[in-house]
Amino acid sequence: MKDFDTIVVGAGVGGCATAIKLAQLGKEVVLLERGQPAGSKNLSGGVLWGNDLSEILPNWQSEAPIERIVLNKKVGFLSQDDATVIDLHFEDWNKPPYNGSIVLRAKLDEWLANQAKENGVTVLDGITVDRLLTQDGMVKGIESQKDVLEAPITVIMDGANSRLTLEAGLRKEKKMSEAKSKYMLGLKDVLQLDKEKIEERFALGEKEGVAGEFVLGNIPGKVKAGGFLYTNHDSISLGVVVHLDSLTPEDRTYKVLDLFKNHPYIKRLIRDGDSLAPLKEYGAKLIPEAGYNMMPQLYGDGFMVGGDAAGFVFSNGLVIQGMNYAIKSGLLAAETAANAIERNDFSRNSLKGYQKLLENSYVLKDLKNFKNVTRMTKNENLFKKYPHAINDGFKMALTETGQPKKKLYKTMLGAFKKRGVGMFTLMKDGLRGGRQL
Amino acid sequence: MKKFTDMEEDTGPIKNKLGVLTYKTDSEDRAHIVVDGSICDKCPHHLCIAGCPVRCFNFFEIDGRPQMVFQYEDCIECGTCDIMCDQGAVSWSLPRGSFGVAYEEG
């Protein structure tokens, strides 16, 4: 007995996109979400890049709860006390369709779940799905607290810590501990700061925002971590992303965030009066980073997997994008599901179109193109030597000492050499990094 | 191994931060994560402590014996401990629907 045409597990941006698209194609969809309300379990750094949602919600950029539009982007290298930051300002980013939207997920995803309802999706929140329901090797629905919900297709969008793909044996790993090198942990403070102060401090107009990403050279030991800063409407999202396989027993992930917050450059950006802006919320989430090399089985008899659960995250050390990939994969899963429903064939053969659609879209094209990028993003020099050498070099070149000046390239090379990066390593890393980017 | 004497300095600031979070805590017999402390006794790394963003794991002395103490109540359900523990001490599952942490910003 089928209860619905399709079950979608997880009301993140990917699950909501799947459900809305299917409902718009006239299918009976149920969207299951363990948080209550939908959105309350969801967290991310904060920028939704691109405009994929316009396919199902043409006016989302003016109607959704978007904190600010990315006008200014910063890419920085932080050493112990210094910072070298590239400041990028593209005036076009300030015009629709906006390139980057800074969001807070509890708000955005609740709105999306409401849009799903308005489009005819049955949204059930406060439901944790325990396992997939299988019969003769076909996924026939889900089980929750011994209750059963049946549908010929289940779309698994249960996020980075996907218990469903793990439980069903769809992943490359049998246990999460085998995936340590494939995950980062994102930790984030939302700091309360008046709208006027944010706009004054970052030279922003109404609705305009800053997205900053930083390589953190100020973390002791072997820890590899990056930092981010996004301006919300009246708060700042400030967080770090820590490579889990770089942690040693002496480290603490939450102390990495403290070190980022207390860096002299960052501290000035998040102050409120004489102290740091007060904490509004704190949270953390796993980030799949291995992309192409960590994908689970993406489809099978009666199911498809998308979003973070499928490892659809693009990371090249300076940007981490997941939401756009989740939405795009959701739209493609919906398209595939709708076709399968028309054909009344829910076998893996019928659903393999999903993989084809992914391969022809930017989702798998990007992940495939950048599949070896972790060689660069996990390069120890990127965290432990380059941020220091870059800052030392510029500082030496720009600080007056009363001595004759050297040429810039000589000063820079000297700085790199002093940090243990010789010409040969520089060329090797440069070539290797350059090729991956 | 972490010493008991480090405890307050180590955990105070992070535990203070959790005051801004909203939780709906399930009863102890329904704890979504169960840690088998007898396995932790022999663990060479305790990387769970290094990874957990809300310091749910503490290895300290009770009744003259160092042991792992796990607080499921503070958990924000990220899943890091299940990745960091390669000893088989962590049994991880999601809280029942609507239980656990509830973000308002996210």
Contacts between the chains, C-beta under 8 A, distances in Angstrom:
chain1	res1	chain2	res2	distance
A	34	B	94	6.1
A	34	B	95	7.6
A	34	B	97	5.2
A	34	B	98	7.5
A	35	B	98	7.4
A	35	B	102	6.8
A	36	B	97	6.9
A	36	B	98	3.8
A	36	B	102	7.5
A	39	B	103	7.7
A	39	B	106	6.3
A	40	B	101	8.0
A	40	B	102	4.1
A	40	B	103	5.5
A	40	B	104	7.4
A	40	B	106	7.4
A	41	B	77	7.0
A	41	B	100	7.5
A	41	B	101	7.3
A	41	B	102	7.5
A	41	B	103	6.9
A	42	B	103	6.9
A	42	B	106	5.1
A	43	B	103	5.8
A	43	B	106	4.8
A	44	B	106	7.4
A	104	B	105	4.7
A	104	B	106	5.3
A	105	B	103	7.5
A	105	B	106	3.6
A	106	B	103	4.4
A	106	B	104	5.5
A	106	B	105	5.6
A	106	B	106	3.1
A	107	B	105	7.3
A	107	B	106	6.9
A	108	B	106	7.8
A	109	B	106	7.1
A	125	B	97	7.8
A	125	B	98	7.4
A	126	B	97	4.1
A	126	B	98	3.6
A	127	B	97	4.6
A	128	B	94	5.0
A	128	B	95	6.9
A	128	B	96	5.7
A	128	B	97	4.4
A	144	B	97	7.2
A	145	B	96	7.1
A	145	B	97	7.6
A	160	B	79	7.3
A	161	B	77	7.6
A	161	B	78	6.8
A	161	B	79	3.3
A	161	B	82	7.7
A	163	B	92	7.9
A	163	B	93	7.0
A	163	B	94	5.9
A	175	B	82	7.9
A	175	B	86	8.0
A	176	B	79	6.7
A	176	B	82	4.2
A	176	B	83	4.7
A	176	B	92	7.3
A	177	B	82	7.0
A	177	B	83	5.8
A	177	B	84	7.2
A	177	B	85	6.1
A	177	B	86	4.1
A	179	B	83	6.2
A	180	B	83	5.4
A	180	B	84	7.1
A	180	B	86	7.7
A	183	B	83	5.8
A	185	B	51	6.7
A	185	B	53	6.5
A	185	B	78	6.6
A	185	B	80	5.3
A	187	B	53	5.0
A	189	B	17	7.9
A	190	B	105	4.6
A	235	B	105	7.2
A	244	B	51	6.3
A	244	B	80	6.8
A	244	B	83	5.9
A	244	B	84	6.8
A	247	B	47	6.2
A	247	B	50	4.5
A	247	B	51	6.0
A	247	B	84	7.4
A	248	B	47	8.0
A	248	B	50	6.8
A	249	B	2	7.8
A	249	B	45	4.9
A	249	B	46	5.7
A	249	B	47	6.1
A	249	B	49	7.4
A	249	B	50	5.8
A	250	B	50	7.4
A	251	B	50	4.7
A	252	B	10	7.4
A	252	B	14	7.9
A	252	B	49	7.4
A	252	B	50	6.1
A	252	B	55	7.6
A	253	B	50	7.0
A	253	B	51	5.8
A	253	B	52	7.2
A	253	B	53	5.1
A	253	B	80	7.4
A	254	B	14	4.8
A	254	B	17	7.8
A	254	B	53	5.3
A	254	B	54	7.4
A	254	B	55	6.9
A	258	B	13	7.2
A	279	B	17	6.1
A	279	B	20	5.5
A	280	B	20	6.5
A	280	B	105	6.3
A	281	B	20	5.7
A	281	B	21	7.0
A	281	B	103	6.5
A	281	B	104	6.5
A	281	B	105	4.3
A	281	B	106	7.8
A	282	B	17	4.8
A	282	B	18	7.1
A	282	B	20	6.3
A	282	B	21	6.5
A	283	B	21	7.7
A	283	B	76	6.0
A	283	B	101	7.6
A	283	B	103	5.7
A	283	B	105	7.8
A	283	B	106	7.0
A	284	B	53	3.8
A	284	B	54	7.3
A	284	B	76	5.8
A	284	B	78	4.7
A	284	B	80	7.4
A	285	B	78	5.6
A	286	B	78	5.7
A	286	B	79	5.2
A	286	B	80	6.6
A	286	B	83	7.6
